Amino acid sequence: MSERLLSVTEVAEILRQSNRFVVDELRRKNLVGSKFGGQWHISAADVDSYVEAHRNVRAVVRRRSA
């Protein structure tokens, strides 16, 4: 069973962030990925989990600042 793996550039487009942001999140272990062949590869499921986790954080931050 193979899962679709995304590049840093593809993840950056999904998150509407820079490649540098994605790499920083990977290095901080806030986003799960594997590095092989000198490049990061991130599963689509891990991107979905990251988005969902941060969607909830943004909602809390918005409520606090309102």
N, C-alpha and C positions, 0 to 999 in steps of 0.2 A: 504494500500500500504506500504510494508516494504522495506526499502532500506538496502543494505548490509552494515553492520558495521564492521570495522576493528579494530584489537587490536593495541597497540603501537608497538609490535614486527612486525606485518604485515606491518604497515606504515613505520617503520624503514627499512625494507627490500626493499620496493618500492622506498624510497628516498635514499637508500644506505647510511644511517646514523645510528648512535647508538640509542638505546632506550632512553637514557638520552637526546639526542638532540631533539627527538620527544616530550618528556615530557616537556622539557624547552620551546619549541615552543608553546605547548598547554598552559602552564602557562603564557607565554607572550601574549597569545591570537593572535599569528601570524598564528596559525592553529586552526581550529574550531573542538571542540570535546565535548563530554559529559562524565561526570564521574558518574557512578552508579555501585553499587556492589563493590566499592573500586577500580575500574579499569576504565581507559579511553577507550572510544569507539569513533571512528572517521568514518564518512560516506565516502564511496568511492568518492562521488561527491566533498566533501570538500578537499580530498587529491588531486583530479584533479585540483581544483581551486588553491590550494596552489602551486602545481607544475607549473601551467601556470603563476601565478603571479611572481614566482621566476625565471622562465625561462626568462622572460622579464628583470628582474633586472640583471641577470647575463650577458645578452647581452649588456646592457648599461655599466656595469662595464668593460667588455672586451674591448669595444670601447674606453673608457676613458683611459685605461692603454696601449693601442696600440700606 
